[in-house]
Amino acid sequence: MESLAGSNFDDPLESVRQRRRFGTDEPETWEPMPGADCAEVQLFSADPSAASLCIAVAAECAVVLAKTFKPCFGPEPPSSVPGLVEAIADSSNYEVLSITRLQNLARYSMHKHFGRSYGIASVRQVYHGTARANASTIAKVGFRNAASQRAKFGKGIYAASSVWEALAYAEPEAHSNVQTFLVADLLQGPTRVGHENMVDFGLDLSNKQILTTTNPDETIFCAAYEDQLYAHYSITVRFRFERTHSPSAHNIVRLYHPSIWSLIKAQTSQPPLIRKPVFAVPLPSPQAKSEELNCHMSFKGGDTVKIIKTLKTHTFCRGEVGRIKKIVKDGHVHFCVEFDSPDLQERIKLANKKQVYEWQTDLTWLRCQISHIETVTAPCSAPTPACTAPGSLGNSATLSGVASSDAEQFANPHDSSSDTNDAQSGSKRKRECEDQAGEPPKSKP
């Protein structure tokens, strides 16, 4: 008995004790971790000297690549790992260098317990771009809220639904330009659109705690708690600068880290054939010269209008009634509409942050085109001219509404009392407004 006790062997019950301590079983694909709670297991390497993959590992890698880089494949992606890697490089110009499985029993157990505690049965696969050193730290200790440096949609841990958006935040290595991102599971739970520096995400309509905030397009996710995320894989890629980036590849990727984009532009002395992409760090872009109008067509500042159509990000405004605060022409004519509801103003402000024009002085205004609005009759206390002097749209008389007689002309052109005058006065009224005349058009008695 003494010789057995002194011999060097693994206790077969140790793994059972470990499972009891953490309250969960690790995934079946994990490698054994005797005497350790975490490990990093390399599954694939582009190094020609690397050993060939066994059938089980190859199948695991194929599933990860096919789901992560889905836009790079047609209806039927290649079945082999080399075929998938080659298709990714041909379609996006990114070369997959390695895939590493992250095994952390403690973090995995806490992730599973979080899902059970909050009643979240399903997970969403997301991607987190970071530096290689940070990815190694996350593999050992998990995600950390304290390490988060971004708060655009709230304070928490950020991930993206697109691998390209994650790579836009992945810091390239200094000399090799290798980028690292993590493939993670997110326990999303109740969700809302977030805003900058938001700490308390609040409750949803069923009085459940909101765990996640997103951007208006729901492509970026901010998790309130660390255990909502578990990173299963760490993948390294390299952009192939030795090959010209084609428009077809750009149509797939579209998002780049700023340093990667600067190197793409340096590939040739000629201007790039692809349009400037959206960056992880927003860069200023030149905008057309804007001109403020007093009125356009049958609309003028202060008119009460109903929203009949909106952009996709502002559909919640349809059917609402507001006032025109500003009319701006910058190649297109924009109508800025203000609403009285503070809640509606806050939602518009969040949606407007996606694209801000320099002439838009208030983010709570809804940007509309002429096809998005229709005039409604609004009683007013004092008459107001149809086209006032430039810069006078902000005075209280103009903003309070339009004169009842003018409102009837513009909002109700087919009223029975003015049917005989519409054909003649309509075109004249339009010309006078576009010329910004100082006096409103007068209808015939």
N, C-alpha and C positions, 0 to 999 in steps of 0.2 A: 504494500500500500504506500509506503514511503517513497519507493522509486517512481510509482505512478504520479504521486503528488508533486514530485520534483521535476517531472518530465515537462517538456515544452510542447503543449498542444492546445488547440482552441476548444474552449468549453462549448459543447453543442447546445447547452441551455442558455448561453449568453444572448443569442439572437432573440430567444423567446422573452427573456427579461427585458431586453431593449424594446421590443414591441409593446410589452405591458407598460413600460415606463412612459412611452410616448402615446400610447392609446391608439395606434393605427399600424397598418401593414404598409410597407413601401410598395411601389408599383412592381409588377412581375418582371419588367425589363431591367431593373436595377441590378448592378453587380454587387456581390457580397462586400460588406465593409466591416470586417472583423476588428473590433477594438476602436472603431471610429464612428462618428455620427454624420460625417459628410465626406464627399469625394467628388473629383472631377474626372470623368471617364471620356477620353477622346474616342469618338465613333468614326470620324472620317478626317482624312488629311489629303490635301492635293499634292503633297510631297511624293514624287515617284518612288522613293525608297520605302514608303509606308506599307505596312502589311495589308494584304487583301482583306476585304470585309467578309465576315461570316454571313450566312443567309439571314439570321435574325437581325443582326445589326444593320445590314444593307436594307432590309425591309423597313426598319425604324427610320433610317436616314431618308429613304425615299418618301415616306409619309410626311416627314418634317419639311423637306424641300418642296414637295408638290403643293402643300398648303400655304407655306410662307411666300413662295414666289409664283403664286397661281396666275397672275397676269402675264407671265412669260410663256405660258404654254397654250396650246390650242385645246380643243375639246377633249383630246386624249393625250395627256402628258406621257413622256417616256417612262418606262417601267424601271429602268436601271439607274443607279446613282450617277455613273459617268454620263449617261444620256441626259439626265436632269441638269447636271452641272454645265454641260456643254450648251444646252438650250438656254439656260439662264444667261450665260456669257454672250451668246449670239443675240439674244433679245434685248438685254439691258446694258451690256458692256461691263457688268460686274462679275468678277470671278470668285466663286466660293472656295475659300482656303481651308476651313476646318469646321467641324461640328463637334461640340463637346456636351455630353450629358451632365447636368448638375444634380448630384444626389445629396440632399440635406434632410435627414430624417426629422430633425426637430422642427425646421421651418415648414416641411411638408405636413407634419402632424398639426401644427398651429393653423395652417391654411385650411385643412380639412375641418378642424374644429370650428373655425370661423364660419364656414359655410353651413354647418349644422346649427350653430347658435343663431344665425340670422335667417335660417330657412331657405338658403340659396342652393338649389340642386344643380344648376347648370353653370358652366364657365364660358367665358369668351376668350379666344386666343388673341393676344395683343403683343406688341413689340416695343422694347425699350432700348433706345440707342444711348451709348455711353462710351467712355474710354475703356481700354482693355484692363487697366488696373482696377477701375471701379467695378467692372464685370466680375473680376476675381474676388473682390470683397463681397459683392452681393451673393456670390456662390457660397461663401462661408457663413455670413451672418444674415443674409436676406436683405430685403429692401429696408431703407431707413428714411423715415419722414424728415429727420433732422438734416439729412444730406440733400434734400430737394432744394433746387435753386430757382424754381419757376413757380409763379403764382398767377398766371394770366387768367385762368378759369377757377381759381381757388388754390388753397394751400394743401398740398398732398403729393402723392407719387404719380408721375405722369407716364402714360403709355399711349401708343397709337394703334389704330386698326390696320394701317398700311406699313409694310416694312420700309418703304421709301421715305415715309415721313419720319420713321424712327432713325433712319440713317442720316437724315438732315440734322439730327442732334448728336450723332456719334462722332466724337472728336477723332480725326485721322492721326495715325502715328506719324512722327516727325519726318522720317526718311522713306518709309515704305508706303505711306498713305493707306495702311490697312485700317479698316473700321470694324468695330465690334457692336453687336446688338444681341439682346436677349429675347428668347421666345418664352412668353409667360402665359399663365392662366389667370384671368381676372374674375373674381366673384363680384359682379357688377352691382346687383341689387337695385333698389330704387334710385332713379337718376334724374337730374335736372340740368339745365344750362347754367354754367357757372359764370362768375365775374371776377375781376382782378382782386387778389388778396382776400378772397372769401374764406372764412374759417368755419362758421357754422352753416352746414348745408341745409339745415331745416328738416321739415317733415313733408311727406307727399299728401295727396288728397285722402288716402286711407289712414293717415296718421302714423305711417311707418317712417323710420329714420332714413333720410337720403344718404346713401353711402358714396355715391359717385357723381361728379359733375363732368360735363362735356362742353365742347365748342358747339356753335349752332348747327354745324354739319354732322356732328356726332362721329368725328374721325379721331378726336383726341379725348382721352379719358384721364380724369384725376381722381385717384382713389384716396379716401379719407384715412384708411387704416393700412398699416404695413402688411397685415396678414391676408388682405384681399388679393394679393399678388404672390404667385410662386413661379420662379424662373426655372423652366425645365431644361433649356438648352442655351448655350452660348455659341454664336456663329460669327466667324470672321470672314470678311469679304474685302476685295481690292478692286478699285475702278481701274480698268485697263486703258491707261493714257497712251499707250503705244498704238492704239487703234482709234481712228476718227469716230467721234460720237455722232451717229446718224440721227436724222429726224424721227425715224421709226423707233429707235431706242429711247429717245427723249420723250416720245408720246407715252411710253410705258412708265418711265421713271418720274419725270416732271419735277421732283423735289430733290435738292442736293444740299450738302453741307457747303457753306460759303467758300471754304478753301478748295473743295473739289470743283466747284463751278468756276473759280478763277483759273484753275489749271486746265479745265476744258476749253475756256476761252483762249488760253495761251497755246493751244495745239497748233494754231495756224495764225498767220498775220492777217488773214482775211476775216471779216466779221463772221461769227458763227451762223450756220444755216438754221439754227433753232431759236425759238423765241426765248426771252429771258424767263426763267422759272420763278416760282415762289420759293423764297428762302426760309429756312428755320428762323433766322434773324432777319426781320423785315428791313429792307433797304428802300430809301426814298426813290420814287420814280417820277419823272417829269410828267406834268399834267397840262392839258390844253388850257389856254388862257380863257378865263371865265368872265362873263359879263352879266351883271344883274339887270333884270327886266322889271318894269313896273307891271306889265301885263302881257299875256300871250293868248292868242286866239280869243276865246270868250271868258278867260279866267284872269283874275287880278289879285293882288295881295289883299288879304282879309276876307276873301270869299269863303263861305262855308261849303265844304265838299264832302261827298261820300266816297269811300274807297271801294271800288268795284273789282279791282285786280291788283296784284302785288307780285313782287319777286318771290322766289321759292322760300327765301329765308324770312319773309315777313307775312306769311299767309294768315297769321293770327290777327292781322289788321283789317281783313276784308269785312265789309259791312259797317265799319266804324265811321263816325262823322267827326271832322276836324276843320281847322282853318288853315288857309295858305299863308305861310309866314314869309316865304321868299320864293322868287322865280329866278333861276339861273340858267344861262346858256353857255355851254362849253363845247360846242359841237352838237350836243343834244340839249334839249330843254328839260330842266328838272324843276319839279314843284316840291317844295318843302312844306309838309303839312304837320301841324301841331295838334295834339289831343289833350283833353283836360284830365284824363285818368292818369294818376301817378304810376299805377301798376303797368299800364300800357306803355307809358314813357320809358320805364325801366327796361321792359322787354325789348323795345325798339333800340334803346341805347346799347344793349348787349349784342343785338344782331348787327347794328351798324358798325361795330368795331372791326368787323371783318374787312371792310373797305371804307376808308374815310377820305373825303374830298377836302381840299384846303379851303374851299368856300363854304363848307358846312360848319357853321359856327356853333351849332347845338346838336349833339348826337341823339337827342330825344325826338328830333324831327324825322318824319318818314319821307324818304325820297320817292317821288312818283314821276311817271311820265303822263302825258296828256290822256293816254288810253286807260290809265289806271283810276281816273277820278271822274266824277260827275257832280254838277252843281246842284245844291239843294237850297230851297228858299229859307232864309234866316232873317227874322225881324231884327231891325237895328234901331238905335236911338237917334242916329244922326246920319244925314246923307254924306256919301263919300264919292269923289270923282273916280271914274274908271281907271285912269292912268295918272298917277301923281308924279311929282318930281323925283328923280333918282335919289335913293337913300332914305325916302320917307316911308318905307314899308313898315318900319318899326314903331311908328307913333300909335298912340292909343286909339285915335279915331279910326285909323285904317284897320287895325287889328280887331276892333270890336265888331266889324261886319260891313255890309254894303247897304246902301240906301234901298228902301223897299221897292222903289220904282225901278232902280237898276237891277236889283236882284231878280225882279220879275222878268226883265229883258233877257238876262243871261241864263237864269236857271229854268225859265219856262218859255222858250222861244216859240212854242206852238200853242200858246194860250189863245183862247177864242177872241180876246180883245185885240190881239196884235197879229193875227194871221195875215192880213193884207199888207203888212209892212215888213215882214221877215225877209223876203227876198231882196228888198232894196236896202234895208238898214243893216242886215247881217254882214254883207261884204264890206260896207262902209265902216262898221264898227270894228271889224278885223283890221282894216288898213290903219285906222286911227290908233288902235292899240299898239300895233307893231311899230308905228312911227313915234310912239310914246307922246302923243298929243296931250296938251295940258287939260283939255276939256272933254268930258264924256260925250258920247254921241247922243243926240236927242231924237226920240222917236216922234213920228208925226201924230197929231191928235186923232 
